[in-house]
């Protein structure tokens, strides 16, 4: 089962997040020693598969049809080098390649069974991926993204507090003496529509490695009109659809009014009720005669009037 990001529906509530359908990335880092650290970049496109990175070896990228991909690299600041470690296929529609589907599971927060969820506005999206590594011992992956409603006031507040929060995280990291367990979390990215995507966690839960993200956006508000997705769908109607509807209604009105007029004025019955019924009955013969003339013209243009070339 695939995901229609212009109509994410649960419990009679629909969310249109079509406008967010483009790649967006967040990164988390983990320090292992004063000179080495692991950087993991998570890239997501909720509406369509991610495009392959040009020039990147196949084994260093996620497979085709991936929606959420995590690329992990080891950085050595002493040697000024970077090496590839893993490519996590966290979520995607892998029906043809591996028989695994995206299998989106949607939960409207206001009607959730959790009391803490019911205090929020938005929805939770759970999408699934492949095992990594692709062996019997590999671990399954999935992404859980919590889309939270962000109104205009909250949007401004988030922008104002973001620099302060980053400074607080940096101070806490400096005060932490345990280098091996040091992990910088809470990385955020601007989605280009006034919202923020935030990394929460990437850990194994019940034999599945789960990527947890939080996405604050106006498109998660239940009164949001979304816009881009609905406009895209309605554009399929367009001018020609309305033109066909108008022509159909006009012809129907003409036939109904003409039949009523023939009935009342001439007491017509049956086929004679239809306006211009004689002309309509003659259409097959008119068409046959027209085809005969066309064929005759084509055949005549190919001849030389009975004369032979000298």
Rosetta blueprint (number, residue, H / E / L):
1 X L
2 X L
3 X L
4 X L
5 X L
6 X L
7 X L
8 X E
9 X E
10 X E
11 X L
12 X L
13 X E
14 X E
15 X E
16 X L
17 X L
18 X H
19 X H
20 X H
21 X L
22 X L
23 X L
24 X E
25 X E
26 X E
27 X E
28 X E
29 X E
30 X E
31 X E
32 X L
33 X L
34 X L
35 X L
36 X E
37 X E
38 X E
39 X E
40 X E
41 X E
42 X E
43 X E
44 X E
45 X L
46 X L
47 X L
48 X L
49 X L
50 X L
51 X L
52 X L
53 X L
54 X L
55 X L
56 X L
57 X L
58 X H
59 X H
60 X H
61 X L
62 X L
63 X L
64 X L
65 X L
66 X E
67 X E
68 X E
69 X E
70 X E
71 X E
72 X E
73 X E
74 X E
75 X E
76 X E
77 X L
78 X L
79 X L
80 X L
81 X E
82 X E
83 X E
84 X E
85 X E
86 X E
87 X E
88 X E
89 X E
90 X E
91 X E
92 X E
93 X L
94 X E
95 X H
96 X H
97 X H
98 X H
99 X L
100 X E
101 X L
102 X L
103 X L
104 X L
105 X E
106 X E
107 X E
108 X E
109 X H
110 X H
111 X H
112 X L
113 X L
114 X L
115 X H
116 X H
117 X H
118 X H
119 X L
120 X L
121 X L
122 X E
123 X E
124 X E
125 X E
126 X E
127 X E
128 X E
129 X L
130 X L
131 X L
132 X E
133 X L
134 X L
135 X L
136 X L
137 X L
138 X L
139 X E
140 X E
141 X E
142 X E
143 X E
144 X E
145 X E
146 X E
147 X E
148 X E
149 X E
150 X L
151 X L
152 X H
153 X H
154 X H
155 X H
156 X H
157 X H
158 X H
159 X H
160 X H
161 X H
162 X H
163 X H
164 X H
165 X H
166 X H
167 X H
168 X H
169 X H
170 X H
171 X H
172 X H
173 X H
174 X H
175 X H
176 X L
177 X L
178 X L
179 X L
180 X L
181 X L
182 X L
183 X E
184 X E
185 X L
186 X L
187 X L
188 X E
189 X E
190 X E
191 X L
192 X L
193 X L
194 X L
195 X L
196 X E
197 X E
198 X E
199 X E
200 X E
201 X E
202 X E
203 X E
204 X E
205 X E
206 X L
207 X L
208 X E
209 X E
210 X E
211 X E
212 X E
213 X E
214 X E
215 X E
216 X E
217 X E
218 X H
219 X H
220 X H
221 X L
222 X L
223 X L
224 X L
225 X L
226 X L
227 X L
228 X H
229 X H
230 X H
231 X H
232 X H
233 X H
234 X H
235 X L
236 X L
237 X L
238 X H
239 X H
240 X H
241 X H
242 X H
243 X H
244 X H
245 X H
246 X H
247 X H
248 X H
249 X H
250 X H
251 X H
252 X H
253 X H
254 X H
255 X H
256 X H
257 X H
258 X H
259 X H
260 X H
261 X H
262 X H
263 X H
264 X H
265 X H
266 X H
267 X L
268 X L
269 X L
270 X H
271 X H
272 X H
273 X H
274 X L
275 X L
276 X L
277 X H
278 X H
279 X H
280 X H
281 X H
282 X H
283 X H
284 X H
285 X H
286 X H
287 X H
288 X H
289 X H
290 X H
291 X H
292 X H
293 X H
294 X H
295 X H
296 X H
297 X H
298 X H
299 X H
300 X H
301 X H
302 X L
303 X L
304 X L
305 X L
306 X L
307 X L
308 X L
309 X L
310 X L
